[in-house]
C-alpha cells in the first residue's frame, strides 16, 4: 500500500490530507481561530456539579466550561477503597464546587457543547502514551501479532515498574526496539516533570500542556512505515518537522519533502475535488450504485441504493455486488468526513445468509484500516447494521459549513404552491374581519413575495386567487420583492390617505 501525507499551509489555514493508494482517507483542517484543543491538559475549577447527570462543568479557560462525567473520573479522585458495588459513589462524593483538578480534553467543543473532559491524563509520543496517574500497561488493539504483543508487554512492564506509571503502546510501536521505546518513554517522563513544576505556581484555570501544532501532531500520529513521502509547502513548517523527525523518528526524516511547485499542492493531487465531494450527501459507487449519507444531531444514517446499476445475472446478485461495494466504501467515507457516534447503515435487503456474512466481513476488513476506535453490532432484526465510531473532533461538514438560513438546516423548504395556499388563507381571514386594525375600511392590501410565488398566484392559482379577491371589499396589489426567500411573504393593509 502506497501512502503520502500532504501538508498545505497558508497564513489563514492549515490542511492535512492522508492519501492511500491514490485515494484521500483523512482530511484535517485548522483555521486561525479554531485550532484543536484535544490532548491539551488544564488545571480546571469545578463551577457546577449536576447530580442528575452525574457530571460536572469545569472551567478550563475556553469559551464555555468543559463537561466531565463521573465515568471519566479515575484515580486519584476515585479509589477502590472508597467505592463498593453496594454503595456506588455519586458525583457529589467526588467533586464539589470550586474544586481544582487536572483534566485532559478528550473531544473538542462541538456546536453548543463544551469540550469533553477526563481525568485520565495521557501524554503521547510517536510510539507510546504515558499515563502518569496509573500503572497499567496496554497495547493498541491494532497490534494483532501475538509474538509482537508478548514482546511489547515484556518490554513495557519492565520500564513501567521502574517509574510507577502506566504506558500504552501505540500502533506505530510494532517492530520498534526496546532501546527506542525506552528513549521515547524517557522523553515523556521529562515532559511530565516539567508539567508538575508548572503546576506548583499555577492557579486555575490554567493551560498546563498544549498539544503539538496540527502539522507536527499529524506527522506523529499518521506517518508510519507505509508512508512513502511527506509533502509540505511551507519552508518554516518544513524546518520544524525536520527537527521533530530528527529527534523522534530519524528513519523517516528523508521522506520529508519541501513542495515548491507553482501548481498548488492540493490541486495537483486532486484533494480539492475530494473535499468538495465529501460535503455532498450522495456518494456514487463504481458499479452505478449510490450511498446517501445524512448527518443528524443524534446519529449518522447511510442508505445504500442500486441506483443505475442493473447487474447482469439475478436481482440477488445485483444487490450483493452493490452491498459489497458499499461495505468497502463506507469506512473510507466515515474517516474522510470524520463522522462519529452511532452510525446506522441500511444495506439493500439480502435473502441469502452467506451474502449477509460476506458484507459484514468486508465492512470489518475496511474498518480495520481506520485509526479511530470502531465497533460493529451486526444486522438488527430490521436488517440494519449499527456501528459506533469514536468522535474526537467536528466532522468535515461541521468545520466547513453552517446551517442554511433558508431551511434552518432541515434541507427542506416550502414550495411556491404551499406559500400560495398560505397567502390565500391569510387573505380569506382578512376578509372575515369586521374591520381593519387601522380602524378604516378605505385602502388596499399589498402582498409581497418571491417572484416564483407571485408568478404562481397569477398563473396556476389564478382561478382561486381571482375568486377570493372578488369577494374582498378591498383591492389586492401583488409585489415581487427580491429580498424575500422562496418560503416568505408579507401581507399588509395600506389605508387610503385623505387630503
C-alpha positions in Angstrom: 0.0 0.0 0.0 1.4 3.4 -1.0 0.8 6.3 1.3 1.5 10.0 1.3 0.9 12.8 3.8 0.2 16.2 2.2 0.5 19.4 4.4 -0.9 22.6 2.8 -0.1 25.6 4.9 -1.2 29.2 4.5 -1.3 32.3 6.7 -5.0 31.7 7.4 -5.4 27.9 7.3 -3.6 24.6 7.6 -4.9 21.5 5.9 -3.5 18.0 6.1 -4.6 15.1 3.8 -3.6 11.4 4.2 -3.6 9.7 0.8 -3.6 5.9 0.5 -3.3 4.2 -2.9 -4.3 7.4 -4.6 -7.5 7.9 -2.5 -7.9 10.5 0.3 -8.8 8.8 3.5 -8.4 11.6 6.1 -8.6 15.4 5.9 -7.8 17.7 8.9 -8.4 21.5 8.9 -7.3 24.1 11.3 -8.2 27.8 10.9 -6.5 30.5 12.9 -9.5 30.8 15.2 -10.3 27.1 15.6 -7.2 25.0 16.4 -8.0 21.7 18.1 -7.6 21.5 21.9 -7.9 17.7 22.0 -5.0 16.4 24.1 -4.4 19.7 26.0 -4.1 19.4 29.8 -5.6 22.0 32.0 -5.8 22.8 35.7 -9.5 23.4 35.9 -12.0 24.6 38.5 -15.4 23.0 39.1 -18.1 25.6 38.5 -21.2 23.4 38.7 -22.0 19.9 39.9 -25.1 18.3 38.3 -26.1 15.2 40.3 -29.0 14.5 37.8 -26.4 14.0 35.1 -23.7 12.5 37.4 -21.4 15.1 35.9 -19.8 18.5 36.5 -18.9 21.5 34.4 -15.3 22.6 34.7 -13.9 26.0 33.8 -10.6 25.5 31.9 -10.3 28.9 30.2 -12.1 28.1 26.9 -15.3 29.9 25.6 -17.5 27.6 27.7 -16.9 25.2 30.6 -16.0 21.6 29.7 -18.1 18.6 30.6 -16.8 15.9 33.0 -18.8 12.8 33.6 -18.4 10.6 36.6 -17.4 7.7 34.3 -14.4 9.8 33.1 -13.0 10.3 36.6 -10.4 7.9 37.9 -7.5 7.8 40.4 -6.6 9.5 42.5 -10.1 11.1 42.9 -11.7 7.6 42.9 -10.1 4.6 44.5 -11.3 1.1 45.0 -11.2 1.6 48.8 -14.0 4.2 48.8 -16.2 2.7 46.1 -18.2 -0.6 46.5 -20.8 -2.2 44.4 -23.3 -1.9 47.3 -22.6 1.8 47.8 -21.6 3.3 44.5 -20.2 6.8 44.6 -22.1 9.8 43.1 -20.6 12.8 41.5 -21.0 14.9 44.8 -19.0 12.2 46.6 -16.1 13.0 44.3 -16.4 16.7 43.3 -17.6 19.9 44.8 -18.0 23.5 43.5 -14.7 25.4 43.4 -12.6 22.3 43.5 -9.4 22.3 41.3 -8.3 19.3 39.4 -6.2 18.3 36.4 -8.2 17.3 33.3 -7.4 16.4 29.7 -9.6 17.3 26.7 -10.8 14.1 25.0 -13.1 15.9 22.5 -13.1 19.4 21.1 -16.2 21.6 21.7 -18.9 20.6 19.2 -21.6 23.1 18.3 -23.1 24.4 21.5 -21.4 21.7 23.7 -18.3 22.3 25.7 -15.2 20.2 25.5 -15.5 16.6 26.8 -13.0 16.2 29.7 -11.4 13.3 31.6 -9.0 13.0 34.5 -7.3 10.1 32.7 -4.2 12.1 31.9 -2.1 11.0 28.9 0.9 12.3 27.1 1.5 10.9 23.6 4.7 10.4 21.7 5.5 8.6 18.4 5.4 5.1 19.9 4.0 5.4 23.4 1.3 7.1 25.6 2.3 7.9 29.2 -0.4 7.7 31.8 1.0 9.4 34.9 -1.9 8.6 37.2 -2.0 4.8 36.9 0.3 1.8 36.4 -1.5 -0.1 33.7 0.3 -1.5 30.6 -1.8 -1.7 27.5 -1.3 -2.2 23.8 -3.1 -0.8 20.8 -5.9 -3.1 19.5 -4.4 -2.7 16.0 -1.4 -4.8 17.1 -2.6 -8.3 16.4 0.5 -10.4 16.1 0.7 -12.5 19.3 4.5 -12.7 19.4 4.8 -8.9 18.9 2.2 -8.3 21.6 4.1 -10.6 24.0 7.4 -8.8 23.3 6.0 -5.3 23.8 4.3 -6.4 27.0 7.6 -7.7 28.4 9.5 -4.5 27.4 6.8 -2.1 28.7 6.1 -3.9 32.0 9.8 -3.6 32.9 10.1 0.1 32.3 6.6 0.8 33.8 7.6 -0.8 37.1 10.7 1.3 37.3 8.8 4.5 37.0 5.4 3.6 38.6 3.5 5.0 35.6 1.1 3.5 33.1 2.1 3.0 29.4 0.1 2.3 26.2 2.0 1.0 23.1 0.7 2.8 20.0 0.2 1.0 16.7 3.5 2.6 15.4 5.5 0.8 18.2 5.3 -2.5 16.2 8.8 -3.7 15.4 10.5 -0.9 17.4 13.4 -1.9 19.5 13.3 -1.8 23.3 16.0 0.9 23.3 14.0 3.3 21.1 10.9 2.6 23.2 12.8 3.4 26.4 14.1 6.7 24.9 10.6 7.6 23.9 9.4 6.9 27.5 12.3 9.0 28.9 11.2 12.0 26.8 7.6 11.6 28.1 8.7 11.4 31.7 10.8 14.5 31.4 7.8 16.3 29.8 5.6 15.2 32.8 8.2 16.6 35.3 8.1 20.0 33.5 4.3 20.0 33.8 4.5 19.2 37.5 6.9 22.1 38.1 4.5 24.5 36.3 1.6 23.4 38.5 3.4 24.5 41.6 3.0 28.1 40.7 -0.2 27.9 38.7 -3.8 28.8 39.5 -7.0 27.5 37.8 -8.0 27.9 35.1 -4.6 27.2 33.6 -3.3 25.5 30.5 -0.7 23.1 31.7 0.2 21.4 28.5 -0.5 22.3 24.8 -0.6 19.5 22.2 1.8 19.8 19.3 0.7 22.0 16.4 -1.6 20.2 13.9 1.2 19.7 11.3 3.6 18.1 13.8 0.9 16.2 15.6 -0.5 14.6 12.5 3.0 13.6 11.3 3.5 12.0 14.7 0.1 10.2 14.6 -0.3 9.3 10.9 3.1 8.7 9.5 4.4 5.1 9.7 6.4 2.5 7.9 4.0 2.6 4.9 4.4 6.3 4.4 6.4 6.9 1.2 6.6 10.7 1.4 5.5 13.7 3.4 5.0 16.8 1.3 4.8 20.3 2.9 4.6 23.6 1.1 5.8 25.9 3.8 9.6 26.3 4.5 9.1 27.2 8.2 6.9 24.2 8.9 9.3 22.0 6.8 12.2 23.0 9.1 10.1 22.4 12.2 9.1 19.0 11.0 12.6 18.1 10.0 13.8 19.0 13.5 11.0 16.9 15.1 11.6 13.8 12.9 15.4 14.1 13.6 14.7 13.8 17.3 11.8 11.3 17.3 12.0 9.3 14.1 15.3 9.8 12.2 14.4 6.9 9.9 11.5 9.0 8.5 13.5 12.2 8.0 14.5 11.5 4.4 10.8 11.0 3.4 10.0 14.7 4.2 9.9 16.8 1.1 9.5 20.6 0.6 6.9 21.2 -2.1 7.8 24.3 -4.2 6.0 23.7 -7.5 3.8 26.5 -8.9 0.6 24.3 -9.0 -1.0 24.2 -5.5 -0.2 21.1 -3.6 -3.8 20.0 -3.0 -4.8 20.8 -6.6 -2.0 18.7 -8.0 -3.2 15.7 -6.0 -6.9 16.4 -6.7 -7.6 16.9 -3.0 -9.8 20.0 -3.6 -12.3 17.9 -5.6 -12.2 15.1 -2.9 -13.0 17.6 -0.2 -15.9 19.2 -2.3 -17.3 15.7 -2.9 -17.1 14.9 0.8 -19.5 17.7 1.6 -22.2 16.2 -0.6 -24.7 13.7 0.8 -24.7 11.4 -2.3 -21.6 9.2 -3.0 -21.5 7.3 -6.3 -20.2 3.8 -6.3 -18.2 2.4 -9.3 -20.9 -0.1 -10.3 -23.5 2.7 -10.6 -25.0 2.3 -7.1 -25.0 5.1 -4.5 -24.6 5.9 -0.9 -26.8 8.6 0.7 -25.2 9.9 3.9 -27.2 12.1 6.3 -25.7 13.5 9.5 -28.1 14.4 12.3 -27.7 15.5 15.8 -28.1 12.0 17.2 -26.6 9.7 14.6 -25.4 9.2 11.0 -27.6 7.3 8.6 -26.3 5.7 5.4 -28.7 4.4 2.8 -27.4 2.0 0.1 -29.2 2.1 -3.3 -28.6 0.2 -6.6 -29.5 3.4 -8.5 -28.4 3.0 -12.1 -26.7 -0.4 -11.6 -28.8 -3.1 -13.2 -26.4 -6.1 -12.9 -26.1 -9.0 -15.3 -27.4 -12.0 -13.5 -30.1 -12.2 -10.8 -31.5 -9.4 -8.7 -30.0 -11.0 -5.6 -26.5 -10.9 -7.3 -27.0 -7.3 -8.2 -27.9 -6.4 -4.6 -25.0 -8.4 -3.3 -22.4 -6.7 -5.6 -23.8 -3.2 -4.6 -23.7 -4.0 -0.9 -20.2 -5.4 -1.1 -19.0 -2.3 -2.8 -20.8 -0.1 -0.3 -19.2 -2.1 2.6 -15.8 -1.2 1.3 -16.6 2.4 0.6 -18.5 3.3 3.8 -15.5 3.1 6.2 -13.5 5.4 3.9 -16.3 7.9 3.9 -16.7 7.8 7.6 -12.9 8.5 8.0 -12.8 11.1 5.3 -15.8 13.0 6.6 -14.8 12.3 10.2 -18.3 11.1 11.1 -18.6 9.6 14.5 -21.0 8.4 17.2 -23.8 6.0 16.2 -23.9 5.1 12.5 -26.8 3.2 11.0 -26.4 1.6 7.6 -29.4 0.5 5.6 -28.0 -2.1 3.2 -30.3 -3.4 0.4 -32.2 -6.4 1.8 -30.4 -9.8 1.1 -32.1 -13.1 1.2 -29.0 -15.3 1.5 -27.2 -15.6 4.8 -23.9 -16.1 3.1 -24.2 -12.8 1.4 -25.0 -11.0 4.7 -22.0 -12.6 6.3 -19.7 -11.6 3.4 -20.9 -8.0 3.5 -20.3 -7.8 7.3 -16.8 -9.4 6.8 -16.0 -6.8 4.1 -17.1 -4.0 6.4 -15.0 -5.3 9.3 -11.9 -5.5 7.0 -12.3 -2.0 5.7 -12.9 -0.6 9.3 -9.7 -2.3 10.4 -7.7 0.4 8.5 -9.4 3.2 10.4 -7.3 4.8 13.2 -10.4 5.7 15.2 -11.9 3.1 17.5 -15.0 1.4 15.9 -17.4 -1.3 16.9 -19.9 -3.2 14.7 -23.0 -4.7 16.2 -24.1 -6.6 13.0 -27.5 -6.8 11.4 -30.6 -5.9 13.5 -33.9 -7.7 13.2 -34.9 -4.8 10.8 -32.0 -5.6 8.6 -30.0 -2.5 9.6 -26.3 -2.6 10.5 -25.4 -0.4 13.5 -21.8 0.6 14.3 -20.1 3.1 16.5 -17.1 5.2 15.7 -15.2 7.3 18.3 -15.7 11.0 17.8 -12.9 13.4 18.9 -13.5 16.4 16.7 -16.0 18.1 14.5 -16.9 16.5 11.2 -15.7 18.0 7.9 -19.2 19.4 7.2 -19.4 21.0 10.7 -15.9 22.6 10.2 -16.6 23.9 6.7 -20.3 24.6 6.6 -23.1 26.3 8.6 -26.8 25.9 8.7 -28.7 27.1 5.7 -30.5 30.3 6.7 -33.3 29.4 4.2 -34.1 26.0 5.5 -32.6 26.2 9.0 -30.6 23.1 8.4 -33.6 20.8 7.6 -32.6 20.5 3.9 -36.3 21.3 3.1 -38.1 24.4 2.1 -41.8 25.1 1.4 -42.8 25.0 -2.2 -44.3 28.1 -4.0 -47.6 26.2 -4.1 -47.6 25.9 -0.3 -46.8 29.6 0.1 -49.6 30.5 -2.3 -52.1 28.5 -0.2 -50.8 30.3 3.0 -51.4 33.7 1.2 -54.9 32.7 0.1 -55.8 31.6 3.7 -54.4 34.9 5.1 -56.4 36.9 2.6 -59.5 34.9 3.4 -59.0 35.6 7.1 -58.6 39.3 6.4 -61.9 39.3 4.5 -63.7 37.9 7.6 -62.5 40.7 9.9 -65.3 43.1 10.9 -62.9 46.0 10.5 -59.2 46.5 9.8 -56.7 47.1 12.6 -56.2 50.7 11.4 -59.9 51.3 12.1 -60.8 52.1 8.5 -62.3 50.3 5.6 -60.6 52.5 3.0 -57.4 51.2 1.5 -55.9 48.2 -0.2 -53.9 45.1 0.6 -50.2 44.6 -0.5 -48.9 41.1 -0.8 -45.1 41.0 -1.2 -43.2 37.8 -2.0 -40.6 35.9 -4.1 -41.0 36.1 -7.9 -41.8 32.4 -8.1 -44.7 32.7 -5.6 -46.2 35.8 -7.2 -46.0 34.3 -10.7 -47.8 31.1 -9.5 -50.6 33.2 -7.9 -51.2 34.8 -11.3 -50.8 31.6 -13.3 -51.5 28.1 -11.7 -53.5 29.6 -8.8 -55.2 32.4 -10.9 -58.7 30.9 -10.7 -58.5 30.6 -6.8 -56.9 34.0 -6.4 -59.4 35.8 -8.6 -62.4 34.1 -6.9 -61.1 35.1 -3.5 -60.2 38.7 -4.3 -63.6 39.2 -5.9 -65.1 38.5 -2.5 -62.9 41.1 -0.8 -64.1 44.7 -0.3 -60.6 46.0 -0.9 -58.3 45.6 -3.8 -55.1 43.5 -3.6 -51.8 44.6 -5.0 -49.1 42.0 -5.7 -45.4 43.0 -5.5 -42.3 41.0 -6.4 -39.5 41.6 -3.8 -36.1 40.1 -4.4 -35.4 40.3 -0.7 -37.9 37.6 0.1 -36.9 34.0 0.2 -39.0 31.4 -1.6 -40.8 30.5 1.6 -41.5 34.1 2.7 -44.3 36.5 2.1 -45.8 39.6 3.7 -49.4 41.0 3.7 -50.1 44.5 4.9 -53.2 46.8 4.7 -52.4 50.3 3.4 -55.1 52.8 4.5 -56.2 55.3 1.9 -54.7 58.8 2.6 -57.3 61.6 2.7 -56.2 65.1 1.7 
